Amino acid sequence: MALTKAKKTQKVKVLAKELETSTTAIIGTFAKLTVSQDFELRKVVRAAGGKYRVLKNKLAAKASEGTKVEAALKGLKGVSAAAFTSGDPVELAKAFSKWVGDNAEFTFKLGIIDGKLINVDEVKALATMPAKEELYAKLLFLINSPAQRLVTVLNATGRDLAVVVNEAVKGEKFTGKAAPAAKVEAAPAAVEPEKQAEAAATEAPVEGAVVETPVAAEPEVAAEPVAIAEPEKQAEAAATEAPVEGAVVPEEPAS
């Protein structure tokens, strides 16, 4: 039975509202579907966060105007049905592809994600990608992994330092006596140039100035040569007990 103009307008409004926030649509076709198959497909798509509709091609093109899925719903031919969502496109593609794999009566036509058209092979490839939650989990793992390794290294460094210090304490490495501090003698205070000049003029010593005292040179005394007595004279002197000039006479010890 042909739809009246009022019913067409109503269908366009309802579909336009559902497509208004949709960012992903997967369009397919089928030769025939039983009621149970249609019911099961709607349930699968709903569980994936989407909606499923059998389309009137011209009404779908009008309802999709100004939406992100407009390009996929224009120029459709034959029997068309679409699953669309504003959520995760991978989750929808996975659920839809699994159901199609079990029901050969349904085949894909094309798809669209955020305004970009994709063909049948790309729809199937989309279904093999990790879901959004899985991607987020992997991303968080990659972000947290370096931080976890850094914390592990820092903790290991602290533990190693504690072990070294503990072993040093056990070995009494820290019990040695401290070396005595070196004594530092204070340098004499410098005398101001004005006081030095005044002292030089008056020949009076200035407090704190260093006065050099000349040391008189001692006269050199020439050593007198000591004559060594000949052996014959030394023997003769010893016999006569007369001292010989230049001979060394030993002194007798005092009694």
C-alpha positions in Angstrom: 0.0 0.0 0.0 1.4 3.4 -1.0 2.3 5.8 1.8 0.4 9.0 2.0 2.3 12.3 1.9 1.6 12.9 5.6 3.0 9.5 6.5 6.1 10.1 4.3 6.7 13.4 6.0 6.3 11.8 9.4 8.8 9.0 8.6 11.3 11.6 7.3 11.1 13.5 10.5 11.6 10.5 12.7 14.5 9.2 10.6 16.1 12.6 10.4 16.0 12.9 14.2 17.7 9.5 14.6 20.4 10.4 12.0 21.0 13.9 13.5 23.6 12.7 16.0 24.8 9.6 14.1 28.5 9.5 13.0 28.6 6.0 11.6 26.3 4.1 9.3 26.6 0.6 7.7 24.3 0.0 4.8 23.3 -3.4 3.4 20.8 -5.3 1.4 18.9 -8.6 1.5 16.8 -10.7 -0.7 14.5 -11.8 2.0 14.5 -12.0 5.8 12.2 -13.8 8.1 10.5 -12.0 11.0 12.7 -13.9 13.5 15.9 -12.9 11.5 14.8 -9.2 11.4 14.0 -9.3 15.1 17.4 -10.8 15.9 19.3 -8.3 13.8 17.6 -5.4 15.5 18.5 -6.9 18.9 22.2 -7.3 17.9 22.5 -3.8 16.6 20.8 -2.4 19.7 23.2 -4.2 22.0 26.1 -2.6 20.1 24.7 0.9 20.8 23.1 1.5 17.4 19.7 1.4 15.6 18.6 -0.6 12.6 16.1 0.6 10.0 14.8 -0.8 6.6 14.9 2.3 4.4 12.9 3.9 1.6 15.8 5.2 -0.5 14.3 8.6 -1.4 13.1 9.2 2.1 16.4 8.2 3.6 18.2 10.7 1.3 15.9 13.5 2.4 16.1 12.6 6.1 19.9 12.5 6.0 20.4 16.0 4.7 22.9 18.0 6.8 24.0 14.9 8.8 27.4 13.2 8.9 26.0 10.1 7.1 24.3 12.0 4.3 26.8 10.9 1.6 26.1 7.2 2.3 22.3 7.5 2.1 22.1 9.4 -1.2 21.6 7.6 -4.5 20.7 4.2 -2.9 19.1 1.6 -5.2 17.2 -1.6 -4.5 16.4 -2.8 -1.1 18.4 -1.0 1.6 18.7 -1.3 5.3 21.1 0.6 7.6 22.6 0.3 11.1 23.8 3.6 12.5 25.3 4.9 15.7 26.8 7.8 17.4 29.1 5.5 19.5 31.9 3.2 18.7 31.9 2.3 15.0 34.1 -0.8 15.6 31.7 -2.3 18.1 28.8 -1.8 15.6 30.8 -3.3 12.7 31.8 -6.3 14.8 28.2 -7.1 15.9 26.8 -6.5 12.4 29.5 -8.5 10.6 29.1 -11.4 13.0 25.3 -11.6 12.4 25.8 -11.3 8.6 28.3 -14.1 8.7 25.6 -16.3 10.2 22.9 -15.1 7.7 24.1 -15.2 4.1 20.8 -13.6 3.0 22.2 -10.2 4.0 25.2 -8.5 2.3 26.9 -5.1 2.8 26.7 -2.2 0.3 28.9 0.4 1.9 29.6 2.3 5.1 30.5 5.8 6.4 32.5 7.0 9.4 32.5 10.7 10.3 31.7 11.7 6.7 34.2 9.3 5.1 32.7 6.6 2.8 34.2 3.1 3.1 33.6 0.1 0.8 32.6 -3.4 1.7 36.1 -4.6 2.3 36.8 -1.7 4.6 33.6 -2.5 6.5 34.9 -6.0 7.1 38.3 -4.7 8.0 36.7 -2.4 10.5 35.1 -5.4 12.2 38.5 -6.9 12.9 39.9 -3.9 14.7 40.1 -3.7 18.5 37.2 -2.1 20.2 37.5 1.4 21.6 37.8 0.2 25.2 40.6 -2.2 24.2 42.4 0.6 22.3 42.1 2.8 25.4 43.5 0.1 27.6 46.5 -0.4 25.3 47.1 3.3 25.1 47.0 3.6 28.9 49.4 0.7 29.2 51.9 2.4 26.8 51.6 5.7 28.7 52.0 4.1 32.1 54.7 1.5 31.2 57.7 4.0 31.1 56.5 5.6 34.4 56.2 2.2 36.1 59.7 1.3 34.9 61.1 4.6 36.2 59.5 4.0 39.6 60.9 0.5 39.7 64.4 1.8 38.9 64.2 4.6 41.5 63.0 2.1 44.2 65.8 -0.3 43.3 68.4 2.5 43.6 67.1 3.4 47.1 67.2 -0.2 48.2 70.7 -0.7 46.8 71.9 2.5 48.6 70.4 1.3 51.9 72.1 -2.0 51.6 75.5 -0.4 50.9 75.1 2.0 53.9 74.0 -0.9 56.2 77.0 -3.0 55.2 79.3 0.0 55.8 77.9 0.4 59.3 78.4 -3.3 60.0 82.0 -3.0 58.9 82.6 0.0 61.1 83.6 2.1 58.1 82.2 5.3 59.7 84.1 4.9 63.1 87.4 6.5 62.1 88.7 9.6 64.0 88.4 12.9 62.2 91.7 14.4 61.1 92.9 17.4 63.2 92.2 20.7 61.8 95.2 22.6 60.5 96.2 25.7 62.5 96.1 28.9 60.6 98.4 31.7 61.8 97.1 35.2 61.5 99.0 37.4 59.1 100.4 40.6 60.6 98.3 43.6 60.0 99.4 45.8 57.2 100.6 49.2 58.0 99.0 52.1 56.2 101.3 53.8 53.7 100.9 57.2 55.4 102.2 55.9 58.7 105.1 54.1 57.0 106.1 57.4 55.3 105.8 59.4 58.6 108.0 56.8 60.4 110.6 57.0 57.7 110.7 60.8 58.0 110.9 60.9 61.8 113.0 57.7 62.2 110.5 56.7 64.9 109.1 53.2 64.8 105.4 53.0 63.9 103.2 50.7 65.8 102.8 47.5 63.8 105.6 48.3 61.4 108.4 45.9 60.9 111.9 47.5 61.5 114.9 45.8 60.2 118.0 45.9 62.4 121.3 45.8 60.5 123.6 43.1 61.6 127.3 44.1 61.9 129.6 41.9 60.0 132.2 40.3 62.2 135.9 40.9 61.1 137.5 37.9 59.6 140.4 36.6 61.6 143.1 35.0 59.7 144.1 31.7 61.1 147.8 31.6 62.2 149.6 28.7 60.8 150.8 26.2 63.3 154.2 24.9 62.7 154.6 21.2 63.1 157.8 20.3 65.0 160.2 17.9 63.3 160.3 14.5 64.9 163.9 14.8 66.1 163.1 18.0 68.0 160.0 16.5 69.5 162.1 13.5 70.8 164.8 15.8 72.1 162.2 18.0 73.9 160.6 15.0 75.4 164.1 13.9 76.8 165.0 17.3 78.2 161.5 18.2 79.2 161.9 21.5 77.4 159.1 22.6 75.3 159.8 22.8 71.7 158.3 25.7 69.7 155.2 24.6 68.0 155.1 21.2 69.7 151.9 20.0 71.5 152.6 19.1 75.1 149.9 17.1 76.7 148.8 18.3 80.1 149.1 16.0 83.0 146.0 15.2 84.8 145.5 16.9 88.1 146.1 14.8 91.1 
